[in-house]
């Protein structure tokens, strides 16, 4: 009888542990899914920010080029007017 009771307790504990294990595995899968979603979103945001930074750099470089060209033209005009 004692052995049977012990067997029943162990069997009950085993069922409980299996249930907890199943819940933990389900939570782990959900966490991995959420992790992947966050990682994908992070990659997307990083990509968009890099593209925006590239566009701003190109725009700024173009504006600098325009300013430099105007300054060069003004210098040429000044030199030309001094020669006259």
N, C-alpha and C positions, 0 to 999 in steps of 0.2 A: 504493500500500500504506500509506503514512504517513497519507494522508487517510482511508483506511478504518479504520485503527486509531484515529485521532483521533475519527472518527465513532462508533465502537463505545464508546470511553471516554465521550464526551459522552452517548451514548444510555444507557449504564449509569448515569452520574451523574444523568441526567434521571429514570430509573426510581427511583433511590434517593431523589431529592428528592420525587418524587410520593408515594412510600411514607411518607416523613417528614411531608409535608404532610397526608396522610390521617390519620396518627396524631395530629398536632397538632390537626386539626379535630375528631377524635373526643374528644380530651382537653378541648378547649375546650367542646364540647357538654356533656360530663359535668360540667365545672366550672360551667357556666351552670345546669345542672339542680340541682347541689348548692347553688349560690348561691340559687336560687329557694326551695329547701327551707328553707335557713337563714333567709331573709327571711320566709317564711311562718310558721315557728316563732317567730321573733322578734316578728312582729305578733301572733300568738296569745298569747304570754307577756305582751306589753305590754298587750293588751286585758284579759287576766285580771287582771293587776296593777292596772290602772286600775279595774276593777270592784270588786276587793277593797278598794282604797283608798277608793272611793266608799261602799261598804258600811260601812267602818270610820268614815268621816266622818259618815255618817248616824246610826250607832249612838252615836258620841260626842256629836253635836249633840243627839240625843234624851236622852241621859243628862244633858247640861248643862241642857236644858230642864226635866227632872224636878227636878234639884237647885235650879234657880232658882225653880220653882213651890213646892217645899217651903220654901225660904227665905222667899218671899213670904208663904206661909201662916203660917209661924212668926212673922213680923213682924206680920201681922194679928192673930194670937192674942195676941201680947205687948201690942199696942196695945189690944186689946179687954180684956185682963186689967187693964191699967193704968187704963182708964176705969171699971172696976167698983169 
